Amino acid sequence: MFSSALKSFQSNINSNYTVATAASARAGPWKIYDAKKKSTGGRKWSAGVTQHSNALDLEKGVFTSGSSEKIASSLERSAKQSRRKKGSSYQSAMSMLNFYENRAGKNLSKRQKAPLEKAKNKLRKLFGKAEK
């Protein structure tokens, strides 16, 4: 019963992984093969979101300006002008700032991260929210 079901089982593992031709180990009746995930070959999906966001029209280089005032005022302006956002202007601006910070992640130095953190407080102030 189980063997007939196993014979009809098909896997598409080769579409996402490069699988070694020789087994690297055995575990009882099973053969274990080494596999490596294939590269997607393109840019990261997050780069496309940053460039082609459907919520905000961002100024070019807004996050790399180094000035928390410029970052906050640019995000505020973009969020208030946008007609495609789903939430409030404040939510859209803060979401885009958090998105950039989270996606850049480990690649941001403390010197690059500091203005982004300050920009969050400046955004809160611009939208009349309590600072943290």
Contacts in CASP RR format, 6 or more apart in sequence:
PFRMAT RR
TARGET T0000
AUTHOR 0000-0000-0000
METHOD contacts of the structure
MODEL  1
MFSSALKSFQSNINSNYTVATAASARAGPWKIYDAKKKSTGGRKWSAGVT
QHSNALDLEKGVFTSGSSEKIASSLERSAKQSRRKKGSSYQSAMSMLNFY
ENRAGKNLSKRQKAPLEKAKNKLRKLFGKAEK
13 19 0 8 1.000
13 35 0 8 1.000
16 37 0 8 1.000
16 38 0 8 1.000
17 35 0 8 1.000
17 36 0 8 1.000
17 37 0 8 1.000
17 38 0 8 1.000
18 35 0 8 1.000
18 36 0 8 1.000
18 38 0 8 1.000
19 33 0 8 1.000
19 34 0 8 1.000
19 35 0 8 1.000
20 33 0 8 1.000
20 34 0 8 1.000
20 35 0 8 1.000
22 33 0 8 1.000
23 31 0 8 1.000
23 32 0 8 1.000
23 33 0 8 1.000
24 32 0 8 1.000
24 33 0 8 1.000
24 34 0 8 1.000
25 31 0 8 1.000
25 32 0 8 1.000
26 32 0 8 1.000
44 103 0 8 1.000
46 99 0 8 1.000
46 103 0 8 1.000
49 99 0 8 1.000
50 58 0 8 1.000
50 99 0 8 1.000
50 100 0 8 1.000
50 103 0 8 1.000
53 96 0 8 1.000
54 84 0 8 1.000
55 82 0 8 1.000
55 84 0 8 1.000
55 85 0 8 1.000
55 86 0 8 1.000
55 92 0 8 1.000
55 95 0 8 1.000
55 96 0 8 1.000
56 75 0 8 1.000
56 78 0 8 1.000
56 79 0 8 1.000
56 82 0 8 1.000
56 85 0 8 1.000
56 92 0 8 1.000
56 93 0 8 1.000
56 96 0 8 1.000
57 78 0 8 1.000
57 81 0 8 1.000
57 82 0 8 1.000
58 74 0 8 1.000
58 75 0 8 1.000
58 78 0 8 1.000
58 96 0 8 1.000
59 74 0 8 1.000
59 78 0 8 1.000
62 70 0 8 1.000
62 71 0 8 1.000
62 74 0 8 1.000
62 75 0 8 1.000
63 71 0 8 1.000
63 97 0 8 1.000
63 100 0 8 1.000
63 104 0 8 1.000
63 116 0 8 1.000
65 71 0 8 1.000
65 74 0 8 1.000
65 115 0 8 1.000
66 112 0 8 1.000
66 115 0 8 1.000
67 115 0 8 1.000
68 115 0 8 1.000
68 116 0 8 1.000
68 118 0 8 1.000
68 119 0 8 1.000
68 121 0 8 1.000
68 122 0 8 1.000
69 119 0 8 1.000
69 122 0 8 1.000
71 97 0 8 1.000
71 115 0 8 1.000
71 116 0 8 1.000
71 119 0 8 1.000
71 122 0 8 1.000
72 119 0 8 1.000
72 122 0 8 1.000
72 123 0 8 1.000
72 126 0 8 1.000
73 122 0 8 1.000
73 126 0 8 1.000
75 93 0 8 1.000
75 96 0 8 1.000
75 97 0 8 1.000
75 119 0 8 1.000
75 123 0 8 1.000
76 89 0 8 1.000
76 93 0 8 1.000
76 123 0 8 1.000
76 126 0 8 1.000
76 127 0 8 1.000
78 93 0 8 1.000
78 96 0 8 1.000
79 85 0 8 1.000
79 89 0 8 1.000
79 90 0 8 1.000
79 92 0 8 1.000
79 93 0 8 1.000
79 96 0 8 1.000
80 89 0 8 1.000
82 89 0 8 1.000
82 92 0 8 1.000
85 91 0 8 1.000
85 92 0 8 1.000
86 92 0 8 1.000
89 127 0 8 1.000
90 123 0 8 1.000
90 127 0 8 1.000
90 129 0 8 1.000
93 123 0 8 1.000
93 127 0 8 1.000
94 120 0 8 1.000
94 123 0 8 1.000
97 116 0 8 1.000
97 119 0 8 1.000
97 120 0 8 1.000
97 123 0 8 1.000
100 116 0 8 1.000
101 108 0 8 1.000
101 113 0 8 1.000
101 116 0 8 1.000
104 112 0 8 1.000
108 116 0 8 1.000
120 132 0 8 1.000
121 131 0 8 1.000
121 132 0 8 1.000
124 130 0 8 1.000
124 131 0 8 1.000
124 132 0 8 1.000
125 131 0 8 1.000
END
